Amino acid sequence: MTENKISELFTLYNSCFPDYNTTFEIFRELTAPEKAEIVEERDGGALVGYSLIHESSISLLCVDERYRRRGIGSRLLSESERIIRKNGFGSVTLGEGPCCVLQGVPVEGHDAVSFFERRGYSAEWTSANMGMFLDAFNADSLKIYPAPEGTEFRIARPEEKESVLRAVEDAEPDWTGIFEDCEDPVMIAVQGGETVGFQILGKGRFHPEREAVGSVGCVGVVHSARRKGTGLRMVAEGCRWLKERGYKSVELRYVELVDWYSRIGFEVTGHQWMGGKML
């Protein structure tokens, strides 16, 4: 796939999702268009709509705003479902799996949810994006439970990768691949010499001033260490670490535990509808 082709996909994505604009590099890394099956609609050679398919997931469906309500989205969706069915899958998900820049369907500012609902899609849950400014953040003044005595929070060293992966396998086995390939700093919680918690600390994905926005992601605690204050205190220490390195705010993406993160000071900034359909 040529750079020009990927650039076409990227430009239309940013046009369709102005609240979720990102960089070309992030778009390419997350959507992996070279590995996808792509359904396109063109007008005089210009790309006006496309869907991106990875296995049983439609990881992205975009239609140029000037060409909407002409049946393009319906045709793209129908052909995408046909391809997924042909490939042996009995169901389809929207924006799930390892190759997607958006997980689920953005709720605010779009009519996409009703578009999919009219075509038989439903969702068992809706995730949230959250954010927090760091100017007034003070990890030591938070009214949260302390972690067990002796818990150490620090960035994992390269030689500790296997220990981190064992913790991930215990807590969230579906994330193992993410941590195997992760190049961002990983903060860990260590108790009795063992890694019992982990989180990825990186840069924001969608904010226009990305250099000033940090992110916390893939937060997990092994089963034996849960409900003891470790996880929430680890997130607080991660935010402290980001603030000390000059980040002005922090974003969380695709959150289910809204009340839990709110205890640190995060607020909801948007939602994603996690839809799917049996074929």
KATA-V427930 format. One record per run of one state. SS is the DSSP state (H for helix, E for strand, - for the rest). FROM is the first residue (numbers start at 0). TO is the last residue. If there is no record, write none. Layout:
BEGIN
ss = <SS:SS>
from = <FROM:FROM>
to = <TO:TO>
END
This chain:
BEGIN
ss = <-:H:-:H:-:H:-:H:-:E:-:E:-:E:-:H:-:H:-:E:-:E:-:H:-:E:-:H:-:E:-:H:-:H:-:E:-:E:-:H:E:-:H:-:H:-:E:-:H:-:E:->
from = <0:2:16:17:20:23:31:32:35:36:43:45:54:56:63:64:67:71:86:90:94:104:106:111:117:121:133:138:141:151:155:157:171:172:180:184:191:193:203:209:212:221:222:225:229:244:248:255:257:262:266:278>
to = <1:15:16:19:22:30:31:34:35:42:44:53:55:62:63:66:70:85:89:93:103:105:110:116:120:132:137:140:150:154:156:170:171:179:183:190:192:202:208:211:220:221:224:228:243:247:254:256:261:265:277:278>
END
